[in-house]
Amino acid sequence: MSYGSKAGERLANKVVLITGASSGIGEATAKDIAATTNGKIKLILTARRKEKLDKLSSDLKDQYSDIEVLPVELDVSKLETIKPFIGGLPKEFADIDVLVNNAGLALGRDPVGTILESDIVTMFHTNVLGLITLTQAVLPIMKAKNSGDIINLGSIAGRDPYPGGGIYCPTKASVKSFSHVLRKELISTKIRVIEIDPGNVETEFSNVRFKGDLEKAKQVYAGTEPLYAEDIAEFVVFAITRKQKTVMAEALVFSTNQASATHLHRDS
């Protein structure tokens, strides 16, 4: 059976769970995984917007006759729903091989002292507590077979904090610290922990951050040539298709016009 590449052969027939798969990096990752394996894959796609997951699932099934897709509405900030979700997966999707912790968001750029408490809670519940809770629910499955990949989507914000990121930056620093701890705790296993930290990526991220103010969102990318979701998806797929003994532990991914969180070249 041909998968088109050695990478496709390594990934084929695995069960992959992707959070935040309704758009952006999550959606692009699902598409890239499907393409790499020529549809010989089982995808569990989760997000809050079920209608978008259903559309993605339908599109993938139209393109690949062998693909199996399970779209599930899941808001990782609702921590109490995570364990029942994992426990209730159909048998054919229950043996998870790859977890892509992609769901995350930023809300506002307000300085410390003026940040809405609801924004603080939502960011920490989504970016940190949801990621940790889901990882804890999936990890026993991977430990039972001594195999698996956990991919945590961090951010340059977790390495290089900036004004206006008083909550978002610490949440992504938490993802980095958690990834380091997990990698060290799993050192005697064949489970890989991979952290990918994107820089400036044009997705719905800024629309969400500025709560629907499209003009403010556009200004984030004005005069730059940002990365796109597909660029980060390529890194995810590259990492999970290496030989099992090879771990791409961390990747900081910029476009050529970026050198740090705040150092961007903008065309005049």
C-alpha positions in Angstrom: 0.0 0.0 0.0 1.4 3.4 -1.0 1.1 6.5 1.2 3.1 8.7 -1.1 6.0 9.1 1.3 7.9 7.6 4.3 6.3 10.3 6.5 2.8 9.1 5.4 3.7 5.5 6.0 4.8 6.3 9.6 1.6 8.2 10.4 -0.9 6.0 8.5 -3.8 4.3 10.4 -3.1 6.2 13.6 -5.8 8.0 15.7 -5.2 11.7 15.9 -7.1 14.1 18.2 -6.9 17.8 17.3 -8.5 20.5 19.5 -9.5 23.8 18.0 -9.9 22.1 14.6 -12.7 24.3 13.3 -10.4 26.9 11.8 -6.8 28.1 11.7 -3.9 25.9 12.7 -6.1 23.1 13.9 -8.1 22.9 10.6 -4.9 23.2 8.5 -3.2 20.4 10.6 -6.2 18.0 9.9 -5.9 18.7 6.2 -2.2 18.2 6.1 -2.4 14.9 8.1 -5.0 13.7 5.7 -2.9 14.6 2.7 0.3 13.1 4.1 -1.4 9.7 4.7 -3.6 9.9 1.6 -6.6 9.5 3.9 -5.4 6.4 5.8 -6.0 8.1 9.1 -8.6 8.4 11.9 -9.2 12.0 12.9 -11.0 13.2 16.0 -11.8 16.9 15.4 -13.0 19.0 18.3 -13.9 22.6 18.7 -16.8 24.8 20.0 -18.3 25.3 16.5 -19.7 22.0 15.5 -21.0 23.2 12.1 -17.5 24.1 11.0 -16.2 20.7 12.1 -19.0 19.0 10.2 -18.1 20.9 7.1 -14.4 20.0 7.4 -15.3 16.4 8.0 -17.5 16.3 4.9 -14.8 17.9 2.8 -12.2 15.4 3.9 -14.5 12.4 3.3 -15.3 13.7 -0.2 -11.5 13.9 -0.9 -10.4 10.7 0.7 -12.4 7.5 0.5 -10.7 5.7 3.4 -10.6 8.5 5.9 -12.5 8.2 9.2 -13.4 11.4 10.9 -15.2 12.0 14.2 -16.3 15.7 14.7 -17.2 16.5 18.3 -18.3 19.7 19.9 -15.9 20.3 22.8 -15.0 23.5 24.7 -11.8 22.7 26.5 -12.4 25.5 29.0 -15.3 23.5 30.4 -13.0 21.2 32.3 -15.7 18.9 33.6 -16.6 17.8 30.1 -13.1 16.5 29.1 -12.9 13.2 31.0 -16.4 12.1 29.9 -15.5 13.0 26.3 -12.4 10.8 26.3 -14.3 8.0 28.1 -17.1 8.1 25.7 -15.2 7.9 22.4 -16.3 5.1 20.1 -14.1 2.0 20.3 -12.5 2.6 16.8 -11.4 6.1 18.0 -10.5 5.4 21.6 -6.9 4.3 21.2 -5.4 7.8 20.6 -1.9 7.9 19.1 -1.4 11.6 18.7 -2.8 14.5 20.7 -2.6 18.0 19.2 -3.3 20.6 21.9 -4.1 23.4 19.6 -7.1 25.1 21.2 -6.2 28.5 22.6 -7.0 32.2 22.5 -6.1 35.7 23.6 -8.6 38.3 24.7 -7.8 42.0 24.6 -4.6 44.0 25.0 -5.6 45.7 28.2 -2.8 46.7 30.7 -2.6 44.9 34.0 -5.1 46.5 36.5 -7.8 46.9 33.8 -8.1 43.3 32.5 -11.6 41.9 32.8 -11.8 39.0 35.2 -13.9 37.0 32.8 -11.1 37.3 30.2 -8.5 36.2 32.7 -10.6 33.1 33.6 -11.3 32.2 30.0 -7.7 32.5 28.9 -6.4 30.4 31.7 -9.1 27.8 31.5 -8.7 27.4 27.7 -4.9 27.8 27.3 -3.7 26.1 30.4 -6.2 24.2 32.5 -8.0 22.7 29.4 -4.7 21.6 27.8 -3.5 20.0 31.1 -6.8 18.3 31.8 -7.1 16.8 28.3 -3.4 15.7 28.4 -4.1 14.0 31.7 -7.1 12.2 30.3 -5.2 11.0 27.2 -1.9 10.1 28.8 -3.0 6.8 30.3 -4.0 5.6 26.9 -0.5 6.3 25.5 1.2 4.9 28.6 -0.7 1.6 28.2 1.0 1.0 24.8 4.2 2.9 25.6 3.7 5.0 22.5 2.3 8.4 21.4 2.9 12.0 20.5 1.7 15.0 22.5 2.0 18.3 20.6 1.4 21.5 22.5 0.9 24.7 20.6 2.7 27.4 22.5 3.6 30.9 21.3 6.5 33.3 21.0 4.5 35.1 23.7 5.5 32.3 26.2 9.2 33.1 25.5 9.1 36.9 25.0 6.3 38.6 27.0 5.1 42.0 25.7 3.0 44.9 27.1 -0.7 44.1 26.7 -0.1 40.4 27.1 -0.3 40.3 30.9 -2.5 37.2 30.8 -1.9 35.6 27.4 1.9 35.6 27.8 1.8 33.8 31.2 -0.7 31.2 29.8 1.8 30.3 27.0 4.7 30.4 29.5 2.7 27.8 31.4 2.4 25.6 28.3 6.2 25.8 27.9 6.8 24.8 31.5 4.2 22.0 31.5 5.8 20.6 28.3 9.2 20.6 29.9 7.9 18.8 33.0 6.0 16.3 30.9 9.0 15.5 28.7 11.2 14.8 31.8 8.5 12.7 33.5 8.1 10.6 30.3 11.8 10.1 29.7 11.6 6.3 30.3 8.8 5.9 27.8 8.4 6.1 24.0 5.9 9.0 24.3 7.2 12.2 22.7 6.3 15.7 23.9 6.6 18.4 21.2 6.2 22.1 21.6 5.7 24.4 18.6 5.8 28.2 19.3 4.5 30.2 16.3 5.2 33.9 15.9 3.0 36.2 13.8 0.4 33.9 12.1 -2.6 35.4 10.3 -5.7 33.4 11.4 -8.9 34.2 13.3 -6.7 34.7 16.4 -6.6 38.5 16.2 -10.3 38.7 15.4 -11.0 36.8 18.6 -8.5 38.9 20.6 -10.1 42.1 19.6 -13.6 40.7 20.0 -14.7 41.1 16.4 -13.1 44.5 15.7 -11.8 43.5 12.3 -10.0 46.9 11.8 -7.8 46.3 14.9 -7.2 42.7 13.8 -6.0 43.8 10.4 -3.5 46.2 11.9 -1.7 43.3 13.6 -0.6 42.1 10.2 -0.4 45.4 8.3 2.8 45.9 6.3 4.1 42.4 7.2 4.2 39.1 5.4 2.9 36.9 8.2 2.8 33.1 8.4 -0.4 31.3 7.7 -2.0 28.3 9.4 -0.7 25.9 6.8 2.9 26.9 7.6 2.5 25.8 11.2 0.6 22.7 10.2 3.7 21.6 8.2 5.8 21.8 11.4 3.2 19.7 13.3 3.2 17.0 10.6 7.0 17.1 10.3 7.4 16.5 14.0 5.0 13.6 14.3 6.4 11.8 11.2 10.0 11.5 12.4 11.4 8.2 13.5 10.1 7.3 17.0 13.5 7.9 18.6 13.7 11.5 17.2 12.0 14.2 19.2 11.6 17.7 17.8 11.3 19.0 21.3 10.7 22.7 20.6 10.3 24.8 17.5 10.1 28.6 17.3 8.6 29.6 14.0 8.9 33.1 12.5 8.2 34.6 9.1 11.3 36.3 7.7 10.2 39.7 8.8 10.0 38.8 12.5 12.8 38.5 15.1 10.9 38.5 18.4 7.4 39.1 19.7 7.6 42.8 19.2 10.4 43.1 16.6 8.6 43.0 13.2 9.6 44.7 10.0 6.7 46.6 8.5 6.8 48.0 4.9 6.0 51.7 4.9 
